[in-house]
């Protein structure tokens, strides 16, 4: 892991071109958080203040690192007081504020108790939050900080959890070699303490990384092997995750009808409510792909009815808007579009891009091609600013086909697409969804 950390420092995924108004920022520790300052229109904006607070909070954490000169209690108290003031100066109702205050408080506890393990929960939770917000560059920085200040001083269980989280974020930024290496290291640590559950999670993660490289066949076989192992030892959580990722592999390879039963099985196996809602979100998307808007709406409406994490709820509302336009239900489309627009300020770039894209598709379905072009242009700009290249390619393809679509619609009235043929298994899942409210 030491050489992986060194590589992350010298070959940062996120230390690319910084804002020209802030030369030299790339050379500073935790520079990724200063990008919020460099990109802000005003230094007093909330995002700039949060970035500044995160930077100074992590500089405080750095004082716990074994290769740092240990400050005197008075020096630490001075820096801690200044850092705490910076964090408490931002709105308390922001989730990130709570995380930063927790990091600062736990750092003080760790310093005074001479126990670096006390900082692990708060720092790990902050990395999780940043990952959920799709601030992946920042999440990597926090996870690297966690490893640097604690390393082998953390409990084995915590080191495994951190390594798995690091692997997942590396996978999400398409650094598959590093991700696979981190998964292997997590598996080795887990084997050393007899943690079979983490070994299974590592195997699932490695299969996901293989899938990210485009080797869907190998990933599918690996996941089926893991599913057999998880079922044999009765590990419901690992089995649920295996079914969920296998569903992604099958859907990505153009077999959504085969994927849907696996997604439903994951929903049945999961005990965690948040994981169940995320599974329903994926299920809704797949059901719409196979032409079952009724089943898709049942799954997505259940998310809205029960409540879920903000990103899952926003995704569900966007997909419900998409379902309505698929049906050519103008009233339903406008209703869900308006609900989505109330959340635009909370949406990370990937979800915001998806909203503009599907709102644009909806406008095109209702023959509002000029408005559709504007929305697709917004989607493209948002994706480009965030480096979401896969989204950019998809949007460009849709924009290129919009003119042909307009010409066909002007020549002949458009008809709603007929549902594709569905397998018995898909029909059974759709019927099961109808009983969720009962």
C-alpha angles and dihedrals in degrees: 000000000000092000090046090055091048091051091049090054095048100033102038116183088211103039094094128126111333126206109290089230090066107049116180096024091115090068095058125093112261089011091158090074091052088060086077088061092045092050098043120104089216129027089222095057116120094246091051091050091049091050091050092048092049091050095053092042091056092045086057090051089052089068088072094059114114092230092054124092105254108240123225116261089254093051091047091048091053094050092042092052092049092047093048090051091053092051095045090050092072124078112287093215093067112099091220090057090059091049093050093048089050091051092050094047094047091048089056090048091050093049095049094043093043087230114123089186089077091071094055101085096050096043093045091049090050091053089050091051092050091049091052089050088052091243087136097159090056092045089055091052092052092047091049089050090051091054094044097051097039111020111147092358090079122086114270090245091055093047090053092049091049093048092050091049091048090050091051094051092046088052091051091055090049096249091137098165091055091042094053091047091052091048090052091050090050090051091050092051091047092050089052092061097033094251100158093172094060090046089057091047090051091052091050090049093051090051089051090052090050088051089052089059088056097254095129097161094056091044092051093051092047091051092049089052091050091049090055091050093047092049091048093057095037096242101158096181094052090044091051092049090047091054091047095051092042087055089054091050093049093046092047090052090056098262104112093151089060091044097054098069090051091051090050091048089053089053090052093049099045115093096182111092095215092052090048091053092049089052092051088051091056090044092054091054093049094048091053090050091058091047101259105127091162093060091041092053092048091054094044096043089054089060092052091045095050099034127233144190112309096254092049092047093048091049090050092052091048091051091048088054087050091049090052093052089046087058090043087240100156096182093050091046093053092045094054092039090057091048090050092050091059087063100045093107091057097046120106116226097267094053093041090052090050090051094052091045096051093040087054092049088050093052090050090051088056090049093251094132099161091055089043091056091051093051093046089050089053090049091051093049092048092048092046093051091052096043093243095155098169089056090048092055092048093048092048091053091051093047090050091055096044096087092053089048091052092050092050092048091051091050098047133009111263119244127208110256115257115243113263119244111281131209123238090251091056092049090051092052091048091050091049090054089058089066097053094096094048 
